[in-house]
Amino acid sequence: MQTPEAKRARKAAYMRRWRKNNPDAVRSIERKSRGIVDAPRERVAGPCAICGEHADPLQCDHDRTTGLFRGWLCGECNLGLGKFKDSAERLQKAMVYLGAA
């Protein structure tokens, strides 16, 4: 009979192998844990939906409330948009501050 430590070590080794051999499943699980439930899984390169600059890879943008995929953004735009936490009011205030509205 195996000791509890040996069982844990065997399970950990199995999980490391599984994660290495199943990257798409791991990515899907990680996205679901962050609330992204309807996003394409492929790596995408191309123009950002906000600034139009080419990026490789683009990042998946999603609605924080519904988890639904909205589009592909460059890292800078995705990070900037995330700072507003999906609030149009915060974004409008930032535009006023910058003198754009």
C-alpha positions as CSV (number, residue, x, y, z in Angstrom):
1,M,0.0,0.0,0.0
2,Q,1.3,3.5,-0.9
3,T,1.8,6.2,1.6
4,P,-0.3,9.4,1.2
5,E,2.9,11.3,0.1
6,A,3.6,8.8,-2.6
7,K,0.0,9.0,-3.9
8,R,0.3,12.8,-4.0
9,A,3.6,12.7,-5.9
10,R,2.2,10.2,-8.4
11,K,-0.9,12.3,-9.0
12,A,1.2,15.5,-9.3
13,A,3.5,13.8,-11.9
14,Y,0.4,12.6,-13.8
15,M,-1.1,16.1,-13.8
16,R,2.2,17.6,-15.1
17,R,2.2,15.1,-18.0
18,W,-1.5,15.7,-18.7
19,R,-1.1,19.5,-18.8
20,K,1.9,19.2,-21.1
21,N,0.0,16.8,-23.5
22,N,-3.3,18.8,-23.5
23,P,-2.5,22.5,-23.9
24,D,-5.9,23.3,-25.5
25,A,-7.8,21.8,-22.7
26,V,-5.6,23.6,-20.1
27,R,-6.2,26.9,-21.9
28,S,-9.9,26.3,-22.0
29,I,-10.0,25.5,-18.3
30,E,-8.0,28.6,-17.5
31,R,-10.3,30.8,-19.5
32,K,-13.4,29.4,-17.9
33,S,-11.9,30.0,-14.4
34,R,-11.4,33.7,-15.4
35,G,-15.0,33.9,-16.7
36,I,-14.3,33.7,-20.4
37,V,-17.0,31.3,-21.7
38,D,-17.3,32.1,-25.4
39,A,-13.9,32.9,-26.9
40,P,-12.0,31.4,-29.8
41,R,-9.0,29.3,-28.7
42,E,-6.6,29.9,-31.6
43,R,-3.6,32.2,-31.5
44,V,-4.5,35.3,-33.5
45,A,-2.3,37.9,-35.1
46,G,-3.5,41.0,-36.9
47,P,-4.8,44.5,-36.3
48,C,-6.2,45.5,-32.9
49,A,-9.9,46.2,-32.8
50,I,-9.3,49.5,-31.0
51,C,-6.1,51.1,-32.3
52,G,-5.6,49.2,-35.5
53,E,-1.9,48.4,-34.7
54,H,-0.7,44.9,-35.7
55,A,0.1,42.6,-32.8
56,D,1.2,39.0,-32.5
57,P,-0.5,37.6,-30.6
58,L,-3.6,39.6,-30.0
59,Q,-5.4,39.2,-26.7
60,C,-9.0,38.0,-26.2
61,D,-11.3,40.7,-24.9
62,H,-14.4,39.6,-23.1
63,D,-17.3,41.2,-21.2
64,R,-16.6,40.8,-17.5
65,T,-20.3,40.4,-16.7
66,T,-21.4,37.9,-19.3
67,G,-18.0,36.3,-20.1
68,L,-18.8,36.7,-23.8
69,F,-16.0,37.3,-26.3
70,R,-16.0,40.9,-27.8
71,G,-12.9,41.0,-30.0
72,W,-9.1,40.8,-30.3
73,L,-7.0,43.6,-28.8
74,C,-3.3,44.4,-28.6
75,G,-1.9,44.0,-25.1
76,E,-1.8,47.8,-24.5
77,C,-5.4,48.4,-25.5
78,N,-6.6,45.3,-23.6
79,L,-4.7,46.5,-20.4
80,G,-6.0,50.0,-20.8
81,L,-9.6,48.9,-21.3
82,G,-9.4,46.6,-18.3
83,K,-8.5,49.6,-16.1
84,F,-12.0,50.9,-16.8
85,K,-13.6,47.7,-15.6
86,D,-16.2,47.7,-18.4
87,S,-17.6,51.0,-17.2
88,A,-18.6,53.5,-20.0
89,E,-18.9,56.2,-17.3
90,R,-15.3,55.8,-16.3
91,L,-14.2,55.8,-19.9
92,Q,-16.2,59.0,-20.5
93,K,-14.6,60.7,-17.5
94,A,-11.1,59.7,-18.8
95,M,-12.0,61.2,-22.2
96,V,-13.1,64.4,-20.6
97,Y,-9.9,64.5,-18.6
98,L,-7.9,64.0,-21.8
99,G,-9.9,66.8,-23.5
100,A,-11.3,64.4,-26.1
101,A,-15.0,64.8,-25.2
